[in-house]
Amino acid sequence: MAALNSRNLIVPERGYGRATGNLPLIPVCDGVGEVVAIGEGVTRVALDARVCPTYFQNWTGGAPSPARRASSLGGPIDGVMAGETTLPLSLRAVRPGGTLSMIGVLSGRKLEASLGPIVARQVRLQGVTVGHRDGLEAMMKAMAQHQIHPVLGETFGFADLKAAMSHLKTGDNFGKTLIGF
């Protein structure tokens, strides 16, 4: 099973510029599967284990670096999340001198905002992507411990990938758009 996200719409359009990588690229960076075979010396997984890939293949922990990032597969407080449609509200919510974490693709890929509040309130805009493998594993452990489950949306067959991408692009969906294999 694979899940589509905004990165799957951005990459084919070269939306990250040079950071997109060189075409052709293999689409879809989120998924889950089952281990059906392991090689000699493999210790992190076992046969029949349920697994999911980490987005950055060579970033297991620590601070980001260009090499690690190149290994990718797509209130009045600091840390308010902002996107295209939420930025005006976030600019009102963040404290003066605070930081807005921009995840622009969650609510759109274009940015329009008045510079007045940003300059006058000395707001810092910080781009955010996904993190390292250790962070993913900690999140998965917390989700299991607290019985948190992702919201699943519509499932498409692999042959219907184009329809799934169109569905995702409309923005009218709720939950993860899935591709079954």
FIDREN-123063 format. One record per residue (C-alpha): residue in three letters; y, z, x. Coordinates in steps of 0.1 Angstrom, whole numbers, plus 5000, padded with zeros to 4 digits. Layout:
<node><res>ALA</res><north>Y</north><up>Z</up><east>X</east></node>
...
//
This chain:
<node><res>MET</res><north>5000</north><up>5000</up><east>5000</east></node>
<node><res>ALA</res><north>5035</north><up>4992</up><east>5013</east></node>
<node><res>ALA</res><north>5069</north><up>5002</up><east>5000</east></node>
<node><res>LEU</res><north>5099</north><up>4979</up><east>5001</east></node>
<node><res>ASN</res><north>5134</north><up>4992</up><east>5010</east></node>
<node><res>SER</res><north>5168</north><up>4978</up><east>5016</east></node>
<node><res>ARG</res><north>5159</north><up>4969</up><east>5052</east></node>
<node><res>ASN</res><north>5135</north><up>4943</up><east>5038</east></node>
<node><res>LEU</res><north>5165</north><up>4926</up><east>5022</east></node>
<node><res>ILE</res><north>5188</north><up>4929</up><east>5052</east></node>
<node><res>VAL</res><north>5166</north><up>4918</up><east>5081</east></node>
<node><res>PRO</res><north>5159</north><up>4882</up><east>5068</east></node>
<node><res>GLU</res><north>5197</north><up>4877</up><east>5063</east></node>
<node><res>ARG</res><north>5203</north><up>4890</up><east>5099</east></node>
<node><res>GLY</res><north>5223</north><up>4919</up><east>5084</east></node>
<node><res>TYR</res><north>5220</north><up>4941</up><east>5115</east></node>
<node><res>GLY</res><north>5233</north><up>4914</up><east>5138</east></node>
<node><res>ARG</res><north>5217</north><up>4914</up><east>5172</east></node>
<node><res>ALA</res><north>5200</north><up>4947</up><east>5164</east></node>
<node><res>THR</res><north>5179</north><up>4928</up><east>5138</east></node>
<node><res>GLY</res><north>5157</north><up>4915</up><east>5165</east></node>
<node><res>ASN</res><north>5144</north><up>4879</up><east>5171</east></node>
<node><res>LEU</res><north>5129</north><up>4859</up><east>5143</east></node>
<node><res>PRO</res><north>5102</north><up>4855</up><east>5131</east></node>
<node><res>LEU</res><north>5098</north><up>4892</up><east>5122</east></node>
<node><res>ILE</res><north>5070</north><up>4908</up><east>5102</east></node>
<node><res>PRO</res><north>5086</north><up>4922</up><east>5069</east></node>
<node><res>VAL</res><north>5079</north><up>4956</up><east>5055</east></node>
<node><res>CYS</res><north>5082</north><up>4987</up><east>5076</east></node>
<node><res>ASP</res><north>5070</north><up>5014</up><east>5051</east></node>
<node><res>GLY</res><north>5034</north><up>5018</up><east>5042</east></node>
<node><res>VAL</res><north>5003</north><up>5039</up><east>5039</east></node>
<node><res>GLY</res><north>4967</north><up>5032</up><east>5047</east></node>
<node><res>GLU</res><north>4934</north><up>5046</up><east>5057</east></node>
<node><res>VAL</res><north>4919</north><up>5047</up><east>5092</east></node>
<node><res>VAL</res><north>4888</north><up>5024</up><east>5092</east></node>
<node><res>ALA</res><north>4882</north><up>5023</up><east>5130</east></node>
<node><res>ILE</res><north>4894</north><up>5041</up><east>5161</east></node>
<node><res>GLY</res><north>4893</north><up>5031</up><east>5198</east></node>
<node><res>GLU</res><north>4882</north><up>5051</up><east>5228</east></node>
<node><res>GLY</res><north>4905</north><up>5080</up><east>5236</east></node>
<node><res>VAL</res><north>4922</north><up>5081</up><east>5202</east></node>
<node><res>THR</res><north>4929</north><up>5118</up><east>5193</east></node>
<node><res>ARG</res><north>4958</north><up>5118</up><east>5168</east></node>
<node><res>VAL</res><north>4939</north><up>5103</up><east>5139</east></node>
<node><res>ALA</res><north>4903</north><up>5104</up><east>5126</east></node>
<node><res>LEU</res><north>4882</north><up>5080</up><east>5106</east></node>
<node><res>ASP</res><north>4891</north><up>5080</up><east>5069</east></node>
<node><res>ALA</res><north>4924</north><up>5098</up><east>5075</east></node>
<node><res>ARG</res><north>4953</north><up>5088</up><east>5054</east></node>
<node><res>VAL</res><north>4982</north><up>5076</up><east>5076</east></node>
<node><res>CYS</res><north>5016</north><up>5060</up><east>5075</east></node>
<node><res>PRO</res><north>5036</north><up>5044</up><east>5103</east></node>
<node><res>THR</res><north>5066</north><up>5058</up><east>5120</east></node>
<node><res>TYR</res><north>5096</north><up>5036</up><east>5117</east></node>
<node><res>PHE</res><north>5106</north><up>5038</up><east>5154</east></node>
<node><res>GLN</res><north>5073</north><up>5031</up><east>5173</east></node>
<node><res>ASN</res><north>5085</north><up>5046</up><east>5207</east></node>
<node><res>TRP</res><north>5106</north><up>5075</up><east>5195</east></node>
<node><res>THR</res><north>5084</north><up>5106</up><east>5191</east></node>
<node><res>GLY</res><north>5111</north><up>5132</up><east>5195</east></node>
<node><res>GLY</res><north>5144</north><up>5141</up><east>5212</east></node>
<node><res>ALA</res><north>5177</north><up>5122</up><east>5211</east></node>
<node><res>PRO</res><north>5179</north><up>5085</up><east>5202</east></node>
<node><res>SER</res><north>5183</north><up>5060</up><east>5230</east></node>
<node><res>PRO</res><north>5187</north><up>5022</up><east>5231</east></node>
<node><res>ALA</res><north>5150</north><up>5018</up><east>5241</east></node>
<node><res>ARG</res><north>5138</north><up>5041</up><east>5214</east></node>
<node><res>ARG</res><north>5159</north><up>5025</up><east>5187</east></node>
<node><res>ALA</res><north>5147</north><up>4990</up><east>5198</east></node>
<node><res>SER</res><north>5112</north><up>5000</up><east>5188</east></node>
<node><res>SER</res><north>5119</north><up>4999</up><east>5151</east></node>
<node><res>LEU</res><north>5096</north><up>4983</up><east>5126</east></node>
<node><res>GLY</res><north>5143</north><up>4985</up><east>5087</east></node>
<node><res>GLY</res><north>5303</north><up>5190</up><east>4986</east></node>
<node><res>PRO</res><north>5332</north><up>5202</up><east>5008</east></node>
<node><res>ILE</res><north>5309</north><up>5204</up><east>5038</east></node>
<node><res>ASP</res><north>5300</north><up>5183</up><east>5068</east></node>
<node><res>GLY</res><north>5270</north><up>5160</up><east>5062</east></node>
<node><res>VAL</res><north>5280</north><up>5146</up><east>5028</east></node>
<node><res>MET</res><north>5260</north><up>5114</up><east>5022</east></node>
<node><res>ALA</res><north>5279</north><up>5083</up><east>5014</east></node>
<node><res>GLY</res><north>5272</north><up>5047</up><east>5004</east></node>
<node><res>GLU</res><north>5291</north><up>5018</up><east>4990</east></node>
<node><res>THR</res><north>5295</north><up>5032</up><east>4955</east></node>
<node><res>THR</res><north>5297</north><up>5069</up><east>4965</east></node>
<node><res>LEU</res><north>5322</north><up>5067</up><east>4993</east></node>
<node><res>PRO</res><north>5353</north><up>5073</up><east>4972</east></node>
<node><res>LEU</res><north>5337</north><up>5105</up><east>4958</east></node>
<node><res>SER</res><north>5324</north><up>5116</up><east>4992</east></node>
<node><res>LEU</res><north>5359</north><up>5112</up><east>5007</east></node>
<node><res>ARG</res><north>5371</north><up>5137</up><east>4981</east></node>
<node><res>ALA</res><north>5342</north><up>5161</up><east>4987</east></node>
<node><res>VAL</res><north>5341</north><up>5163</up><east>5024</east></node>
<node><res>ARG</res><north>5362</north><up>5190</up><east>5041</east></node>
<node><res>PRO</res><north>5392</north><up>5180</up><east>5062</east></node>
<node><res>GLY</res><north>5379</north><up>5171</up><east>5096</east></node>
<node><res>GLY</res><north>5344</north><up>5168</up><east>5082</east></node>
<node><res>THR</res><north>5317</north><up>5141</up><east>5087</east></node>
<node><res>LEU</res><north>5304</north><up>5117</up><east>5062</east></node>
<node><res>SER</res><north>5269</north><up>5104</up><east>5070</east></node>
<node><res>MET</res><north>5269</north><up>5067</up><east>5060</east></node>
<node><res>ILE</res><north>5237</north><up>5053</up><east>5046</east></node>
<node><res>GLY</res><north>5255</north><up>5022</up><east>5033</east></node>
<node><res>VAL</res><north>5225</north><up>5003</up><east>5020</east></node>
<node><res>LEU</res><north>5214</north><up>5029</up><east>4995</east></node>
<node><res>SER</res><north>5241</north><up>5019</up><east>4970</east></node>
<node><res>GLY</res><north>5252</north><up>4986</up><east>4984</east></node>
<node><res>ARG</res><north>5259</north><up>4968</up><east>5017</east></node>
<node><res>LYS</res><north>5296</north><up>4963</up><east>5016</east></node>
<node><res>LEU</res><north>5322</north><up>4989</up><east>5022</east></node>
<node><res>GLU</res><north>5356</north><up>4992</up><east>5005</east></node>
<node><res>ALA</res><north>5376</north><up>5023</up><east>5008</east></node>
<node><res>SER</res><north>5412</north><up>5034</up><east>5012</east></node>
<node><res>LEU</res><north>5419</north><up>5043</up><east>5048</east></node>
<node><res>GLY</res><north>5445</north><up>5069</up><east>5036</east></node>
<node><res>PRO</res><north>5420</north><up>5098</up><east>5029</east></node>
<node><res>ILE</res><north>5400</north><up>5089</up><east>5061</east></node>
<node><res>VAL</res><north>5431</north><up>5091</up><east>5084</east></node>
<node><res>ALA</res><north>5450</north><up>5118</up><east>5066</east></node>
<node><res>ARG</res><north>5420</north><up>5142</up><east>5063</east></node>
<node><res>GLN</res><north>5406</north><up>5132</up><east>5098</east></node>
<node><res>VAL</res><north>5372</north><up>5123</up><east>5084</east></node>
<node><res>ARG</res><north>5345</north><up>5111</up><east>5107</east></node>
<node><res>LEU</res><north>5322</north><up>5083</up><east>5095</east></node>
<node><res>GLN</res><north>5287</north><up>5086</up><east>5111</east></node>
<node><res>GLY</res><north>5261</north><up>5059</up><east>5106</east></node>
<node><res>VAL</res><north>5226</north><up>5073</up><east>5099</east></node>
<node><res>THR</res><north>5191</north><up>5057</up><east>5102</east></node>
<node><res>VAL</res><north>5157</north><up>5072</up><east>5100</east></node>
<node><res>GLY</res><north>5145</north><up>5096</up><east>5128</east></node>
<node><res>HIS</res><north>5117</north><up>5101</up><east>5152</east></node>
<node><res>ARG</res><north>5079</north><up>5106</up><east>5146</east></node>
<node><res>ASP</res><north>5081</north><up>5144</up><east>5151</east></node>
<node><res>GLY</res><north>5107</north><up>5146</up><east>5123</east></node>
<node><res>LEU</res><north>5086</north><up>5124</up><east>5100</east></node>
<node><res>GLU</res><north>5056</north><up>5146</up><east>5106</east></node>
<node><res>ALA</res><north>5076</north><up>5178</up><east>5099</east></node>
<node><res>MET</res><north>5089</north><up>5162</up><east>5066</east></node>
<node><res>MET</res><north>5054</north><up>5152</up><east>5056</east></node>
<node><res>LYS</res><north>5041</north><up>5187</up><east>5063</east></node>
<node><res>ALA</res><north>5069</north><up>5202</up><east>5042</east></node>
<node><res>MET</res><north>5063</north><up>5178</up><east>5014</east></node>
<node><res>ALA</res><north>5026</north><up>5187</up><east>5013</east></node>
<node><res>GLN</res><north>5034</north><up>5225</up><east>5015</east></node>
<node><res>HIS</res><north>5059</north><up>5223</up><east>4987</east></node>
<node><res>GLN</res><north>5040</north><up>5197</up><east>4966</east></node>
<node><res>ILE</res><north>5068</north><up>5172</up><east>4967</east></node>
<node><res>HIS</res><north>5059</north><up>5137</up><east>4957</east></node>
<node><res>PRO</res><north>5079</north><up>5105</up><east>4961</east></node>
<node><res>VAL</res><north>5089</north><up>5087</up><east>4929</east></node>
<node><res>LEU</res><north>5069</north><up>5055</up><east>4926</east></node>
<node><res>GLY</res><north>5083</north><up>5025</up><east>4908</east></node>
<node><res>GLU</res><north>5068</north><up>4991</up><east>4900</east></node>
<node><res>THR</res><north>5038</north><up>4978</up><east>4920</east></node>
<node><res>PHE</res><north>5034</north><up>4941</up><east>4928</east></node>
<node><res>GLY</res><north>5005</north><up>4923</up><east>4944</east></node>
<node><res>PHE</res><north>5010</north><up>4908</up><east>4978</east></node>
<node><res>ALA</res><north>5010</north><up>4873</up><east>4963</east></node>
<node><res>ASP</res><north>5041</north><up>4884</up><east>4943</east></node>
<node><res>LEU</res><north>5061</north><up>4895</up><east>4973</east></node>
<node><res>LYS</res><north>5090</north><up>4872</up><east>4964</east></node>
<node><res>ALA</res><north>5092</north><up>4887</up><east>4929</east></node>
<node><res>ALA</res><north>5090</north><up>4922</up><east>4944</east></node>
<node><res>MET</res><north>5120</north><up>4914</up><east>4967</east></node>
<node><res>SER</res><north>5139</north><up>4900</up><east>4937</east></node>
<node><res>HIS</res><north>5132</north><up>4931</up><east>4918</east></node>
<node><res>LEU</res><north>5144</north><up>4953</up><east>4947</east></node>
<node><res>LYS</res><north>5175</north><up>4932</up><east>4951</east></node>
<node><res>THR</res><north>5187</north><up>4937</up><east>4915</east></node>
<node><res>GLY</res><north>5192</north><up>4974</up><east>4922</east></node>
<node><res>ASP</res><north>5181</north><up>4982</up><east>4886</east></node>
<node><res>ASN</res><north>5148</north><up>4998</up><east>4898</east></node>
<node><res>PHE</res><north>5139</north><up>5035</up><east>4899</east></node>
<node><res>GLY</res><north>5114</north><up>5047</up><east>4925</east></node>
<node><res>LYS</res><north>5099</north><up>5029</up><east>4954</east></node>
<node><res>THR</res><north>5090</north><up>4992</up><east>4949</east></node>
<node><res>LEU</res><north>5054</north><up>4989</up><east>4960</east></node>
<node><res>ILE</res><north>5032</north><up>4961</up><east>4973</east></node>
<node><res>GLY</res><north>4995</north><up>4965</up><east>4968</east></node>
<node><res>PHE</res><north>4969</north><up>4950</up><east>4991</east></node>
//
